[in-house]
Amino acid sequence: MASDYTLDRHDELLIAIPLFEHSREWATAEPTNAERAWFLCRVVCERHGLTPSEAILEIV
């Protein structure tokens, strides 16, 4: 990826959705990774003033 590429709001929210899904699907099998995915999802969403659920609704 080009080093001068920046992610816009839509790009970041698209990233948050699979993080959210990963955190739910792997909570039992890989709890450490699931917790980290949930944390990262919240960080991305909070940058845009949204909850993860609101981010999903905005993208869909």
Secondary structure, DSSP 4 states (H G I P E B T S, - for coil): --TT----HHHHHHHHHHHHHHHHHTTTT-HHHHHHHHHHHHHHHHHTT--HHHHHHHH-
